[in-house]
Amino acid sequence: MSNRNATHDEELLPGAELIRESSGGWIMNRRKYICSVFVAGLLALSLPDALEASHQWARALDAGGDEDFNSVQQTSDGGYVLLGMTNFDLWVVKLDSTGAISWQKTLGGGINEYSKEIRQTADGGYILAANTSSFGAGDFDGWVLKLDASGGVVWQRTYGSSGDEWITAMELTPDGGCIVVGDTTGFGTPLGAKAQWITKLSAAGTVEWSRRRWVDDWETGNAVSPIPGGGYVVIGDARGNAESWDMWFTELGATGNFVRKHLIGSDRFDLGEQIVRAADGGWYVAGVILFAPANSDGLILKLNSTGAPVWQRRIGGPSNDGFYGGHATGDGGFVAVGRSSNLGSGGADVWVVKVNSSGQVVWQRSYGGSGSDGLSARGVWQTSDGGSVVACSTASFGTGSSVDGFVLRLSSTGEIDPSCGSLVTNTSATAVDVSVTDNTSFASFSVAVTPNVSTPVYTASSALPAQTLLCNSSCQVSCSATAPASGIVGTAIAYTSEASLADCAGAADSFSWTFGDGGISAEQNPSHTYGATGTYPWTLTVTATGAAPCGQSGSITISTTPPASLPDLTGSWTTLTKRGTKISASLSCQNIGIGDASGFTVRIYFSRKDAINRKSKLIKTETLSSLAAGGAVPISIRAVATSKHKYIVAAVDSAVTVGESNETNNSVARSLP
């Protein structure tokens, strides 16, 4: 990618060189060209049941120059928004759920702009963070823009000093504003040094507070995450053990004050590039461990809620590999995204690795061709079906003469489709434990600063780019079925099902139930009454045009009287309030039977109707280990509803794991205010 002017020293790439200082020590020449995959933000996008069929594809996008995507997020309409660069102007692209372009904008000035992060806001618009050498007070300033839902600029401002300010990451905050983190050579930073820079902006882009933070003479801020309940965590780099770089973890209060801090590192150069919250309240860190100028591995750390290391693993091959982002998964694991120089199908490739909660590799794959792909994959955002979307660059595919934008929509196991051929390659790097030290007693400093703020005059364009569909997944149908384990002669038994289609244009669901006594139904959620005792096998088959059928099966035991000492699980809504689009509710999960219940789940949905269907949106899953006869357990819910949602519905014992005396009262619905 050709640069129209200067670049900014910032972040390790595989292949970054070490440069000897006059003192005899070493510094790293770290040039950053970012490629990104979804990172967790604050926009409320709930994950539905695992039955949802995912829609996978790979596309290359060309705007007529050199293109590279840095950030991507799934949007509330099921599509995607991308932020990148084309010929060093900012490039914002909105895709639909199939990856087709809905609209695009370029924004820039006369020199260079560098994209970093984009997030969808509650009003359907977007906030994006970038850097510019075209505008501002110094050679580089941060540039933050608010766009409407169609990509029109609502407001935009630069933030900086007479030195260089560089935004690396941005996340939305609960008050509608955002928090940005990066580094600065201004605001009193000594000549030749660099300090971490963190700034809180309001929803209108005004500076609420800004701070310069440092340990020694060379610190960066690489990622930031708001903490539920207030405050922030930041991961960056600082000089630590033996003049090497260590990961600098800090927890900050609501106004940027220090709460706790850690310098975490091995006897090598250890760089923390992304931090996301884990399901247990701790943190996952994705990064790089550098052994020599031409040898690095990806690095994954699990930290507890206060930032202390729990475990750490390096993963890689014989050359340059690294992780630059990741997202937590619903099973407690972590998906790391980066780039590998030697594990894929040709040149450097995008590299995605899933580890479990103990740091063991679950699966790993690379994506690319014979050219250089992926550059430095920074972030990852989990999609609504548990998959991932990756956005970066490719020199192997597309219509451009050199580098095009590259977007990969992956399943929950990193797959796209067999039609992709060698674009997707299974890799086999080994995870190895790394010994690190955790220093919490070092000196660190923080001072308030006041950035110069300006509103520059920019140029914009909306010409549609060329796009190439490289491969996509074939028609798929997924399904689930629930039925009670037992019932009574002459009493109606409720059977329920859900189905989801992907890549099945024009196809429709068809449902076929058999109940084992000769009865059949074509309804999605039928009821059936048995006339005699016995154990009956039931089946469900869901079909769609062009797809292999999806089947579920089970059995039910019918008796003349209710079995003794069985539980009866149900619930009632005790509170329900609405403030704007925010819903607060409390469900009393009850066992009104005469037997104890154990090991069941309660799933809470928003729905258009008073029953759960395939368009219902899962907002919470609660697992209960036990509930004694006559007992009750409160479950609190806080979520954001859309105007389409009319009901909140609880499915008690949603997986039908508990045999009950009454299986017809497990769905508890209440209309939204």
C-alpha positions in Angstrom: 0.0 0.0 0.0 1.6 3.3 -1.1 1.7 6.1 1.4 1.1 9.7 0.3 3.2 11.1 3.1 4.6 10.0 6.5 3.5 7.0 8.4 3.1 6.7 12.2 5.2 4.4 14.4 2.8 2.4 16.4 2.2 -1.3 16.5 4.2 -4.5 16.0 3.6 -6.4 12.8 5.1 -9.8 12.0 8.3 -8.8 10.3 8.8 -5.6 12.4 12.5 -4.8 12.8 14.5 -4.2 15.9 16.7 -1.1 15.7 19.8 -0.7 17.9 19.9 2.6 19.9 23.1 4.6 20.4 23.0 3.3 24.0 23.3 -0.2 22.8 19.8 -1.2 23.6 17.0 -2.1 21.2 13.9 -0.3 20.1 11.2 -1.7 17.8 10.3 -0.1 14.5 6.6 -0.7 14.6 4.6 0.3 11.5 0.9 -0.3 11.8 -1.4 -1.1 8.9 -4.6 -2.4 10.6 -7.0 -5.1 9.4 -9.9 -5.8 11.8 -12.4 -8.3 12.9 -15.4 -7.6 15.1 -14.7 -6.5 18.8 -17.2 -6.4 21.5 -18.9 -3.1 22.0 -21.8 -1.7 24.0 -24.5 -1.9 21.3 -27.0 -4.5 22.5 -27.1 -7.3 20.0 -28.3 -10.5 21.6 -27.2 -13.9 20.5 -30.1 -16.2 19.5 -30.3 -20.0 20.0 -27.6 -22.1 18.5 -30.1 -23.6 16.1 -29.8 -20.4 13.9 -28.3 -21.4 10.5 -25.4 -19.1 9.7 -24.8 -17.4 6.4 -21.1 -17.5 5.4 -19.3 -15.8 2.6 -16.1 -14.2 1.5 -15.9 -11.0 -0.6 -13.3 -8.6 -2.0 -14.1 -4.9 -2.4 -12.2 -2.4 -4.6 -12.7 1.4 -4.6 -10.2 2.0 -7.3 -7.0 2.3 -5.2 -5.3 0.5 -2.3 -7.9 -0.6 0.2 -7.7 -2.0 3.7 -10.4 -2.5 6.3 -9.7 -1.9 10.0 -13.0 -2.3 11.9 -16.3 -4.1 11.4 -19.5 -4.5 13.4 -22.7 -6.4 12.8 -25.5 -3.9 12.8 -29.0 -4.0 14.3 -30.6 -4.9 10.9 -28.4 -8.0 10.5 -26.0 -6.4 8.1 -22.5 -5.1 8.7 -20.6 -1.7 8.8 -17.0 -1.5 7.8 -14.4 1.2 8.4 -11.1 1.2 6.4 -9.0 3.2 4.0 -8.8 3.7 0.3 -5.8 5.6 -1.0 -5.5 7.0 2.6 -8.9 8.4 2.8 -11.4 7.0 5.3 -13.8 4.5 3.8 -17.1 3.6 5.4 -19.1 0.7 3.8 -22.5 -0.6 4.8 -23.3 -4.2 3.8 -26.5 -6.2 4.0 -26.7 -9.6 5.6 -25.4 -11.3 2.5 -22.4 -9.0 2.2 -23.8 -7.0 -0.7 -23.0 -3.2 -0.6 -25.9 -0.9 0.6 -23.9 2.3 0.6 -20.4 3.7 1.0 -18.6 7.0 1.8 -15.1 8.2 1.6 -13.9 11.1 3.8 -10.6 12.8 3.8 -8.3 15.8 3.2 -5.2 16.6 1.2 -2.7 14.3 2.9 -3.3 11.1 4.9 -6.1 9.6 7.0 -5.9 6.4 9.0 -9.0 4.4 10.0 -9.3 2.7 13.4 -12.7 1.9 14.8 -16.4 2.2 14.0 -19.4 1.4 16.3 -23.2 1.7 15.7 -25.0 4.0 18.1 -28.4 3.6 19.7 -30.0 5.9 17.1 -28.9 3.8 14.2 -26.0 6.0 13.3 -22.3 5.5 13.8 -19.3 6.9 15.6 -15.9 6.3 14.0 -12.4 7.0 15.2 -9.4 7.7 13.0 -6.2 9.7 12.6 -5.4 12.5 10.2 -2.3 14.4 9.0 -4.5 16.6 6.8 -6.1 18.6 9.6 -5.4 19.5 13.2 -2.7 21.1 15.4 0.2 18.7 14.9 1.5 16.3 12.3 -1.0 13.8 13.4 -4.3 14.3 15.4 -7.1 12.1 16.3 -10.3 12.5 14.2 -13.7 11.4 15.5 -16.8 11.6 13.4 -20.5 11.0 14.1 -22.5 9.7 11.1 -26.3 9.2 10.6 -27.8 5.9 9.5 -27.1 6.7 5.9 -23.5 7.8 6.4 -24.1 11.5 6.4 -21.8 13.5 8.8 -23.6 14.8 11.9 -20.5 16.2 13.5 -16.7 15.7 13.3 -13.7 17.0 15.2 -10.0 16.6 15.5 -8.2 16.3 18.9 -4.5 17.0 19.4 -1.6 19.2 20.4 1.5 20.6 18.7 2.9 17.0 19.0 1.5 13.8 17.5 -1.7 12.3 18.8 -2.7 8.9 17.6 -6.0 7.0 18.3 -5.6 3.3 18.4 -9.0 2.2 19.7 -12.5 3.5 20.6 -15.5 2.0 22.3 -18.9 3.5 23.1 -19.9 4.4 26.6 -23.3 3.9 28.3 -24.0 7.6 28.3 -23.9 7.7 24.5 -20.4 9.1 24.2 -17.2 7.2 23.6 -13.8 6.6 25.1 -10.7 6.7 22.9 -7.2 5.5 23.7 -3.8 5.8 21.9 -0.6 7.6 22.4 0.9 11.1 22.3 4.3 12.9 21.9 2.6 16.2 23.0 1.2 17.7 26.1 4.6 17.9 27.8 5.9 14.5 26.8 9.8 14.6 26.7 11.4 14.9 23.3 11.9 11.4 21.8 9.4 9.8 24.2 5.8 8.7 23.8 3.0 8.4 26.4 -0.4 6.8 26.6 -3.3 9.1 25.8 -6.9 8.5 26.8 -9.9 10.8 26.3 -13.6 10.7 27.1 -16.0 12.4 24.7 -19.6 13.2 25.1 -22.3 12.1 22.7 -21.8 15.5 21.0 -18.0 15.1 20.7 -17.0 17.5 23.4 -14.0 16.6 25.6 -15.2 15.6 29.1 -11.7 14.7 30.3 -8.3 13.7 28.8 -5.1 12.3 30.4 -1.5 11.6 29.5 -0.2 8.5 31.3 3.2 7.0 31.4 5.6 4.6 33.2 9.0 5.3 31.6 9.5 6.9 28.2 7.6 4.8 25.7 4.0 3.8 26.4 1.0 3.1 24.1 -2.6 2.4 24.6 -3.8 -0.3 22.3 -7.3 -1.2 23.4 -10.0 0.0 25.9 -13.1 -1.6 27.3 -15.8 0.0 29.6 -16.5 -2.0 32.8 -20.1 -2.7 33.6 -21.0 -0.4 36.5 -18.5 2.3 35.5 -14.8 2.7 34.8 -12.5 1.3 32.1 -9.7 -1.2 31.5 -6.9 -0.3 29.1 -4.3 -2.7 27.7 -1.1 -1.2 26.2 2.7 -1.5 26.1 5.3 0.0 28.4 9.0 -0.6 29.0 9.3 -3.2 31.6 11.6 -6.1 32.4 15.2 -5.6 31.2 14.3 -2.7 28.9 11.9 -4.9 26.9 8.2 -4.1 26.3 5.6 -5.6 28.7 1.9 -5.5 28.6 0.5 -2.6 30.7 -2.9 -3.4 32.2 -4.7 -0.6 34.0 -8.2 -0.2 35.5 -9.4 3.3 35.6 -12.2 5.1 37.4 -15.0 7.0 35.7 -12.7 10.1 35.3 -9.5 8.3 34.3 -8.0 8.0 37.8 -5.8 4.9 38.5 -7.6 2.0 40.3 -5.1 -0.8 39.8 -2.3 -1.6 37.4 -0.1 -4.5 36.2 3.0 -4.9 34.1 2.8 -8.4 32.7 5.6 -9.9 30.6 8.1 -12.7 30.0 11.8 -12.3 29.2 10.8 -11.4 25.6 8.9 -8.5 24.1 5.2 -9.0 25.1 2.6 -6.7 23.4 -1.0 -6.6 24.4 -3.1 -5.6 21.4 -6.8 -6.2 22.4 -8.7 -6.8 25.6 -12.3 -8.1 25.9 -14.4 -9.1 28.9 -14.7 -12.9 29.6 -17.9 -14.6 30.6 -16.7 -15.1 34.2 -15.9 -11.3 34.6 -12.2 -11.6 33.9 -10.4 -10.5 30.7 -8.9 -12.1 27.6 -5.9 -10.3 26.0 -4.7 -11.0 22.5 -1.2 -10.0 21.5 2.3 -10.8 20.2 5.4 -12.3 21.8 8.6 -11.4 19.9 11.6 -13.7 20.0 13.7 -12.1 17.2 13.3 -9.7 14.3 11.8 -12.4 12.1 10.2 -14.7 14.7 7.0 -14.0 16.7 4.1 -15.9 18.0 0.5 -15.1 18.8 -0.1 -14.6 22.5 -3.3 -15.1 24.5 -3.7 -14.4 28.2 -6.5 -14.9 30.6 -6.7 -12.4 33.4 -8.9 -12.4 36.4 -11.3 -9.5 37.2 -8.5 -7.5 38.8 -6.0 -8.0 36.0 -3.8 -10.8 37.5 -2.7 -13.5 35.0 -4.6 -16.8 35.2 -2.9 -18.5 32.3 -1.0 -17.5 29.1 -0.3 -19.3 25.9 1.8 -18.6 22.8 0.7 -20.1 19.5 2.6 -20.0 16.2 5.0 -21.5 13.6 8.6 -21.0 12.7 8.3 -17.4 11.4 6.1 -14.4 12.1 2.7 -14.9 13.7 0.6 -12.6 15.9 -2.8 -11.9 17.3 -4.3 -8.4 17.2 -7.8 -8.9 18.4 -10.4 -11.4 19.7 -13.9 -11.9 21.1 -15.2 -14.0 24.0 -17.6 -16.8 23.2 -20.7 -18.0 24.9 -19.0 -21.2 26.1 -16.4 -19.3 28.1 -13.7 -19.5 25.4 -12.0 -17.0 23.1 -11.6 -16.5 19.4 -8.3 -14.8 18.6 -7.7 -13.1 15.2 -4.4 -12.2 13.7 -2.0 -13.0 10.9 0.4 -15.8 10.1 3.3 -15.7 7.7 3.8 -19.5 7.3 0.8 -21.5 8.4 -1.6 -20.9 5.5 -1.8 -21.5 1.8 0.7 -19.1 0.3 2.0 -15.8 1.5 0.9 -14.2 4.8 -2.8 -15.1 5.6 -5.5 -14.1 8.1 -5.4 -16.5 11.0 -8.2 -17.3 13.4 -7.8 -19.6 16.5 -10.5 -20.7 19.0 -9.4 -21.6 22.5 -11.5 -22.9 25.4 -11.6 -21.4 28.9 -8.4 -23.2 29.8 -6.4 -22.0 26.8 -6.5 -25.2 24.8 -6.9 -24.9 21.1 -10.4 -26.0 19.9 -9.9 -25.1 16.2 -7.7 -22.9 14.0 -7.8 -21.9 10.3 -6.1 -19.5 7.9 -7.7 -17.5 5.1 -6.0 -16.3 2.0 -4.3 -17.0 -1.3 -0.9 -16.8 -2.9 -0.5 -13.1 -2.2 -0.1 -11.3 1.1 -3.5 -11.2 3.0 -4.7 -9.9 6.3 -2.0 -7.3 7.1 -2.6 -6.9 10.8 -6.0 -8.3 11.9 -6.9 -6.2 14.9 -10.4 -6.9 16.1 -13.2 -9.5 16.1 -16.9 -9.1 16.7 -19.1 -12.1 17.3 -22.1 -12.3 15.0 -25.7 -13.0 16.1 -25.4 -16.7 15.3 -22.1 -17.2 17.2 -19.9 -16.9 14.2 -17.4 -14.1 13.4 -16.9 -11.5 10.6 -13.4 -10.5 9.6 -12.5 -7.4 7.6 -9.0 -6.6 6.4 -7.1 -6.6 3.1 -6.1 -9.0 0.3 -3.5 -9.0 -2.4 -4.7 -12.5 -3.6 -8.3 -11.7 -4.7 -10.5 -9.0 -6.1 -10.4 -6.6 -9.0 -7.8 -4.1 -7.9 -4.2 -4.0 -9.1 -2.6 -4.4 -5.7 -4.6 -4.5 -2.4 -8.4 -4.7 -2.0 -10.7 -4.9 1.0 -11.3 -8.4 2.3 -14.4 -9.5 4.3 -14.9 -13.0 5.7 -18.2 -14.1 7.3 -17.4 -17.2 9.3 -19.4 -19.9 11.1 -18.9 -20.6 14.8 -16.2 -23.1 13.8 -14.5 -20.8 11.4 -15.9 -22.4 8.2 -17.4 -20.8 5.1 -18.2 -23.5 2.5 -16.4 -26.3 0.6 -16.8 -24.2 -2.5 -14.1 -21.8 -1.1 -11.4 -24.4 -1.8 -7.9 -23.4 -0.7 -9.1 -20.0 0.5 -9.7 -21.7 3.9 -6.9 -23.9 5.3 -6.8 -25.9 8.6 -3.7 -25.0 10.6 -2.0 -27.0 13.3 0.1 -24.7 15.5 0.6 -25.8 19.1 -0.3 -23.8 22.2 2.7 -23.5 24.6 2.6 -22.2 28.2 4.5 -19.0 28.7 6.0 -18.0 32.1 5.3 -14.3 33.0 5.9 -12.0 35.9 3.2 -9.8 37.3 4.5 -6.5 38.6 2.0 -4.3 40.5 4.4 -2.1 42.5 6.0 0.0 39.8 5.7 3.8 39.6 3.2 5.2 37.0 2.0 8.8 36.3 -1.1 10.5 35.0 -1.8 14.2 34.3 -4.8 15.9 32.9 -4.4 17.5 29.5 -6.5 19.8 27.3 -6.5 18.8 23.6 -6.9 21.4 20.9 -10.3 20.7 19.2 -11.1 21.8 15.6 -13.7 21.2 13.0 -11.9 20.7 9.7 -13.3 21.1 6.2 -13.2 17.7 4.5 -14.1 16.2 1.2 -16.6 13.3 0.8 -17.6 10.9 -2.0 -20.2 8.1 -2.3 -19.3 6.3 -5.5 -20.0 2.6 -5.2 -16.9 0.3 -5.3 -16.6 -2.9 -7.2 -17.2 -6.1 -5.3 -16.3 -9.8 -5.9 -18.1 -12.7 -4.3 -15.4 -15.2 -3.8 -17.5 -18.0 -2.3 -20.6 -18.4 -0.1 -22.3 -21.2 1.9 -25.0 -23.4 0.3 -28.6 -23.6 1.4 -28.9 -24.7 5.0 -31.7 -25.4 7.4 -31.3 -25.9 11.1 -34.0 -26.9 13.6 -34.7 -27.7 17.2 -37.7 -29.4 18.9 -38.9 -29.6 22.5 -41.4 -32.1 24.0 -42.1 -33.3 27.5 -40.7 -36.6 28.7 -44.0 -37.8 30.1 -47.7 -37.2 29.8 -51.2 -38.4 30.8 -53.7 -40.3 28.7 -56.4 -37.9 27.3 -54.3 -34.8 28.1 -53.0 -32.6 25.3 -49.2 -32.6 24.9 -47.5 -29.5 23.6 -44.8 -29.9 21.0 -42.7 -26.9 19.9 -40.0 -26.3 17.3 -37.8 -23.6 15.8 -36.2 -23.5 12.4 -33.7 -21.2 10.7 -32.7 -20.9 7.0 -29.5 -19.5 5.5 -28.6 -19.0 1.8 -32.0 -20.3 0.7 -33.4 -17.6 -1.5 -37.2 -18.0 -1.9 -37.3 -21.2 0.2 -40.0 -21.8 2.8 -40.1 -24.0 5.9 -42.2 -27.1 6.0 -42.8 -29.0 9.3 -43.7 -32.7 9.5 -44.3 -34.3 12.9 -45.0 -38.0 13.7 -46.2 -38.9 17.2 -45.6 -42.6 17.3 -49.3 -43.6 17.6 -50.2 -42.9 13.9 -50.8 -39.3 14.5 -49.1 -36.6 12.3 -49.1 -32.8 12.0 -47.8 -30.2 9.6 -47.9 -27.4 12.2 -44.8 -25.8 13.6 -46.0 -26.1 17.2 -48.7 -28.7 17.4 -50.5 -30.4 20.3 -51.3 -34.1 20.4 -53.5 -36.2 22.7 -52.6 -39.9 23.3 -55.4 -42.4 23.9 -53.4 -45.2 25.6 -50.5 -45.7 27.9 -47.1 -46.6 26.5 -43.8 -45.1 25.3 -44.1 -43.4 21.9 -41.3 -42.2 19.6 -41.8 -38.9 18.0 -40.0 -37.2 15.1 -39.8 -33.8 13.5 -38.5 -33.2 9.9 -38.0 -29.6 8.6 -37.4 -29.2 4.9 -36.6 -26.3 2.6 -36.1 -26.1 -1.2 -32.5 -26.9 -2.1 -31.5 -27.9 1.5 -30.9 -31.2 3.2 -33.7 -31.9 5.7 -33.2 -31.2 9.4 -34.5 -33.8 11.8 -35.1 -34.1 15.5 -36.5 -37.1 17.5 -37.3 -38.3 21.0 -39.8 -40.3 23.0 -42.6 -39.7 25.5 -44.1 -42.0 28.1 -47.8 -41.8 28.6 -49.5 -43.0 31.8 -52.9 -43.0 33.4 -52.0 -40.9 36.4 -49.2 -38.3 37.0 -46.0 -40.0 38.3 -45.4 -39.4 41.9 -43.1 -36.7 43.3 -42.6 -34.8 40.0 -41.8 -31.1 39.9 -43.9 -28.6 38.0 -41.8 -25.7 36.6 -43.4 -22.4 35.7 -43.0 -18.7 36.5 -44.6 -15.3 36.8 -43.5 -11.8 35.9 -43.3 -9.8 39.2 -42.0 -6.5 37.8 -41.8 -5.0 34.3 -40.8 -1.4 33.5 -39.8 0.4 30.3 -37.7 3.6 30.0 -37.3 4.5 26.3 -36.2 1.3 24.7 -34.6 -0.1 27.9 -36.6 -2.9 29.6 -36.1 -3.9 33.3 -38.0 -7.0 34.4 -38.0 -9.7 37.1 -39.3 -13.2 36.7 -40.1 -15.5 39.6 -39.1 -19.0 38.4 -41.3 -21.4 40.4 -41.6 -25.1 41.2 -45.2 -25.6 42.1 -44.9 -29.4 42.0 -44.2 -31.9 44.7 -40.8 -33.1 43.5 -37.4 -31.3 43.4 -36.0 -30.1 40.0 -32.4 -30.0 39.0 -30.2 -28.9 36.1 -32.5 -26.8 33.9 -32.3 -23.5 31.9 -34.6 -20.6 31.6 -34.4 -18.5 28.4 -35.9 -15.1 28.1 -37.0 -13.7 24.7 -38.4 -10.5 23.2 -41.2 -11.5 20.8 -43.8 -10.0 18.5 -46.3 -12.5 19.8 -47.1 -14.1 23.2 -45.3 -17.3 22.2 -41.7 -18.0 21.1 -41.1 -18.4 17.4 -38.2 -18.2 15.0 -38.3 -14.4 15.0 -38.1 -14.1 18.7 -34.9 -12.6 20.1 -33.0 -14.4 22.9 -31.9 -11.8 25.5 -30.9 -14.0 28.5 -30.1 -17.6 29.4 -30.1 -18.5 33.1 -29.0 -22.0 34.3 -30.4 -23.2 37.6 -28.7 -26.1 39.3 -31.7 -26.9 41.5 -35.1 -25.7 42.6 -36.9 -27.5 45.5 -40.6 -28.3 45.5 -42.5 -25.2 46.4 -39.5 -23.0 45.8 -39.0 -19.9 43.7 -35.9 -18.1 42.3 -35.9 -14.5 41.0 -34.3 -13.8 37.6 -33.5 -10.2 36.7 -33.5 -8.9 33.1 -32.1 -5.7 31.6 -32.2 -5.4 27.8 -33.0 -3.1 24.9 -36.2 -3.8 22.9 -37.1 -2.6 19.4 -40.4 -1.2 18.3 -41.2 -4.6 16.8 -41.1 -6.4 20.1 -44.5 -6.6 21.9 -44.0 -9.3 24.5 -41.3 -10.6 26.9 -41.5 -14.4 27.1 -39.8 -16.8 29.5 -39.3 -20.5 28.5 -38.8 -22.4 31.8 -36.9 -25.6 31.3 -36.4 -24.6 27.6 -34.4 -27.7 26.8 -37.0 -30.0 28.4 -34.4 -31.7 30.6 -36.8 -32.1 33.6 -39.7 -34.5 33.6 -42.7 -32.7 35.0 -46.2 -33.4 36.1 -47.4 -30.6 33.8 -45.5 -29.6 30.7 -48.0 -27.0 29.4 -47.2 -24.1 31.7 -43.5 -23.6 30.9 -44.0 -20.6 28.7 -44.7 -17.4 30.6 -45.5 -14.3 28.5 -46.3 -10.7 29.4 -46.9 -7.7 27.1 -44.4 -4.9 27.1 -45.5 -1.5 28.4 
